[in-house]
């Protein structure tokens, strides 16, 4: 062995291997149980309501109430877990959408339009484009009543948009001196509020997706 080579790790003892197997097995069981609870809650939310009870979740999951409280402090934590997964999934989907474009402004454009469509409440008969309406309602409540938890939950989306803005800035496509941290928040807030409030105007499905982008990127003044 040369002086620059790191010594190989000593093989684990049989005791360590046995403990590792037990921990892996316990983790796998825990993940399966948690997923059963989450799946049960998702099914209950297809009725567009968050007024289901913990007991209903337990019964639909086929597990016990005691097991539920081993993993969740209550219904609020369960909803928060569902919302965090929803945001992570949406961010991953948006990563795929923006990856189809090379130009930094087009990547921002794709993000804003696609995210607006995700957040928008679907009209009757319109195919779903985002999370269940009940989860959107929970998101609105989270933003107003628990802003710190909301900020943590939205971090995957914040990080993605911040990176897109940084790439556009590096390419010289943005005005100099912008506070990208604040711009990130403003764009996300404007997008979500516009989508949530889309029912205010008697608009056709999809109206506002491009209008919002045009307002964000060009403003309304001639200067």
ABEGO torsion letter per residue (X at the ends): XBAABBBBBBBBBAAAAAAAAAAAAAAAAAAAAAAAAAAAAAAAAAAGBAABBAAAAAAAAGBBAAAAAAABAEAAAAAAAAAAAAAAAAAAAAAAAAAABABAAAAAAAAAAAAAAAABBBBBGBBBABBBAAAAAAAAAAAAABAAAAAAAAAAAAAAAAAAAAAAAAAGABBBGBBAAAAAAAAAAAAAAAAAAAAABBBBBGBGAAAAAAAAAAEABAX
